[in-house]
Amino acid sequence: MFLLNGSPINIYAPYTTAEGVTYPHLRDANIRAELGVTEVPDPVRADDRFYWDGDVNNPKMLEDRLEVDKDGNPMWIPIWDEATQSMVDSNVQMVTRGLKYTWIQQVKQTANSMLSQSDWYVVRKSEKNVDIPADIVTKRDAIRAECDRLETAITACTDVAALIAVVGNQGWPRDGII
């Protein structure tokens, strides 16, 4: 990124100085130096999975939040009432899910997806009493153990940085089951 007097400038676009000198572009390093254009690294955008608008100062909510109206009263999930032909409040309070919930669900989905590849061994054991190969049992146990470890670690996170560290250090078995 290039800056002139602290403001971003496009070095590929025409530029006119305060004195009226026009340059077709500022790609030449000597011209940029003469005008006082400086190059700075592009700002690093924070991961949108964890921060709003890529702003590290604007983390997403970690915990679930029960929703309330402006007066602090619980907000209920609306449902269709056939008798009145209108929407009415249910007895289930609205919840906005936090990052912990979202990541735990993702971890469980990953484990389920990995386990589903070898579920047929379990069905075969149930239907035909054919033993599940030991290496398959070991891999399935490793998948469940990693799921449990991640769920516990995610639950224990007290801030977004800790959550990023946990989800960045997943240890799923690498080789396929089938």
C-alpha positions in Angstrom: 0.0 0.0 0.0 1.3 3.5 -0.8 0.6 6.6 1.2 0.9 10.3 0.5 0.6 12.6 3.5 -0.8 9.6 5.5 -3.6 8.8 3.0 -3.7 5.8 0.6 -2.9 6.6 -3.0 -3.2 4.6 -6.2 0.1 4.7 -7.9 -1.5 3.4 -11.2 -3.9 6.3 -11.5 -3.1 9.9 -12.7 -2.1 12.3 -10.0 -2.1 16.1 -9.9 -0.1 18.0 -7.3 -1.3 21.1 -5.5 0.9 23.1 -7.8 -0.9 21.7 -10.8 1.7 19.2 -12.1 0.0 16.1 -13.4 1.6 12.7 -13.6 -0.1 9.9 -15.6 0.9 7.5 -12.8 3.2 7.2 -9.9 4.8 3.8 -10.7 8.3 5.4 -10.9 10.0 5.1 -7.5 12.0 8.3 -8.1 8.8 10.3 -8.7 7.2 8.7 -5.6 10.3 9.7 -3.5 10.2 13.2 -4.9 6.5 13.6 -3.9 7.0 12.0 -0.5 4.9 8.8 -1.3 5.8 6.0 1.1 5.2 2.3 0.8 3.8 0.5 3.9 2.7 -3.1 4.3 -0.9 -3.8 3.6 -2.9 -4.1 6.9 -3.5 -7.7 8.0 -7.1 -8.5 7.9 -8.3 -10.5 10.9 -10.0 -13.9 10.2 -13.7 -13.3 9.5 -14.6 -16.5 11.1 -13.7 -14.9 14.5 -13.9 -11.2 14.0 -16.5 -8.8 12.4 -15.3 -7.0 9.3 -11.8 -8.4 9.7 -11.2 -6.1 12.6 -9.2 -7.6 15.5 -10.8 -5.1 17.8 -14.2 -6.4 17.0 -14.4 -10.1 18.0 -17.5 -12.2 17.5 -19.4 -13.3 20.6 -17.8 -16.3 22.3 -20.8 -17.5 24.3 -24.5 -18.1 23.4 -26.8 -15.2 24.3 -30.4 -15.5 25.3 -32.2 -12.6 23.4 -34.2 -10.0 25.2 -36.1 -6.9 24.0 -35.2 -3.3 24.8 -36.9 -3.6 28.1 -35.0 -6.8 29.1 -38.0 -9.1 28.5 -37.2 -12.5 26.9 -37.8 -12.8 23.2 -39.6 -16.0 22.2 -39.4 -17.9 18.9 -42.6 -17.2 17.0 -44.7 -20.0 15.6 -47.7 -20.3 13.4 -51.0 -20.8 15.4 -53.4 -22.5 13.1 -56.4 -21.6 15.3 -55.8 -17.8 15.2 -54.1 -17.9 11.8 -51.3 -15.7 13.1 -47.8 -15.9 14.6 -47.6 -16.3 18.3 -44.8 -16.7 20.8 -43.6 -20.2 21.5 -42.2 -21.2 24.9 -38.6 -21.3 23.4 -36.5 -18.3 24.0 -34.5 -16.9 21.0 -30.7 -17.6 21.2 -27.9 -16.1 19.3 -25.2 -18.7 19.0 -21.7 -17.8 19.9 -18.4 -19.0 18.4 -18.0 -21.9 21.0 -21.3 -23.4 19.9 -20.5 -23.0 16.2 -17.1 -24.6 16.5 -18.3 -27.5 18.7 -20.9 -28.2 16.1 -18.3 -28.1 13.3 -16.0 -30.5 15.3 -18.9 -32.9 15.8 -19.7 -32.8 12.1 -16.1 -33.5 11.2 -16.0 -36.5 13.6 -19.4 -37.8 12.3 -18.2 -37.4 8.7 -15.0 -39.3 9.4 -16.8 -42.0 11.4 -19.5 -42.5 8.8 -16.8 -43.9 6.4 -16.5 -47.0 8.6 -20.1 -47.2 10.0 -20.7 -50.2 7.7 -18.3 -52.2 9.9 -20.5 -51.5 12.9 -23.6 -52.5 11.0 -21.9 -55.7 9.7 -20.9 -56.5 13.3 -24.5 -56.0 14.5 -26.1 -57.9 11.7 -23.6 -60.7 11.0 -21.4 -60.7 14.1 -18.3 -60.2 12.0 -15.6 -58.6 14.1 -14.5 -55.0 13.3 -10.8 -55.0 12.3 -8.6 -53.7 15.2 -7.1 -50.9 13.1 -10.7 -49.6 12.3 -11.6 -49.7 16.0 -8.4 -47.8 16.9 -9.1 -45.2 14.2 -12.7 -44.7 15.3 -11.5 -44.4 18.9 -9.0 -41.8 17.9 -11.6 -39.8 16.1 -13.9 -39.8 19.1 -11.0 -38.9 21.4 -10.0 -35.9 19.3 -13.6 -34.8 19.1 -13.9 -35.0 22.9 -10.6 -33.2 23.4 -11.5 -30.4 21.0 -15.0 -30.0 22.6 -13.5 -29.7 26.1 -10.8 -27.3 24.9 -13.3 -25.1 23.0 -15.6 -25.0 26.1 -12.7 -23.9 28.2 -11.7 -20.9 26.0 -12.1 -17.6 27.7 -11.4 -15.4 24.7 -11.3 -15.5 20.9 -7.5 -15.8 20.8 -7.6 -19.0 22.8 -10.4 -20.3 20.5 -8.2 -19.6 17.5 -5.4 -21.5 19.1 -7.6 -24.5 19.8 -9.2 -24.8 16.4 -5.8 -24.2 14.7 -4.4 -27.2 16.5 -6.8 -30.0 15.5 -5.3 -33.5 15.5 -7.6 -35.6 13.5 -6.3 -39.0 12.3 -4.7 -38.3 8.9 -5.1 -41.6 7.1 -8.5 -42.6 5.8 -10.5 -45.4 7.5 -11.6 -47.3 4.4 
